[in-house]
Amino acid sequence: MVELVTRNYWWLGVMRDIGRYVERCDLCQRMKNRMEEVAGKLKLSEIPWMHLTVDFIIKLPVVAGKDAILVVCDRLSKMAYFVATMEGTSAEGLARLYKDNI
């Protein structure tokens, strides 16, 4: 408050007068600044990795015997895993890839 007043005005005893005014002002006493720290970041209420999206990127050049990528993404945190695989992998093979890599 002192800083706001002293930007435009100055007189002898300005600090004392501002202090007295704030001590007697009902609104100033009710609207004091908080001295405690601000609350932290909000926490997610859902459990991550509950809602997933799964997709394949296929028809890639063969590298180390792999020609496709399995993409698994968590819809809440947007975290993604990319797993190299073959285009003709069976459902059992994909389940094994998910279990081993995610």
Rosetta blueprint (number, residue, H / E / L):
1 M L
2 V H
3 E H
4 L H
5 V H
6 T H
7 R H
8 N H
9 Y L
10 W L
11 W L
12 L L
13 G L
14 V H
15 M H
16 R H
17 D H
18 I H
19 G H
20 R H
21 Y H
22 V H
23 E H
24 R H
25 C L
26 D H
27 L H
28 C H
29 Q H
30 R H
31 M L
32 K L
33 N L
34 R L
35 M L
36 E L
37 E L
38 V L
39 A L
40 G L
41 K L
42 L L
43 K L
44 L L
45 S L
46 E L
47 I L
48 P L
49 W L
50 M L
51 H L
52 L E
53 T E
54 V E
55 D E
56 F E
57 I E
58 I L
59 K L
60 L L
61 P L
62 V L
63 V E
64 A L
65 G L
66 K E
67 D L
68 A E
69 I E
70 L E
71 V E
72 V E
73 C E
74 D E
75 R L
76 L L
77 S L
78 K L
79 M L
80 A E
81 Y E
82 F E
83 V E
84 A E
85 T E
86 M L
87 E L
88 G L
89 T L
90 S L
91 A H
92 E H
93 G H
94 L H
95 A H
96 R H
97 L H
98 Y H
99 K H
100 D H
101 N H
102 I L
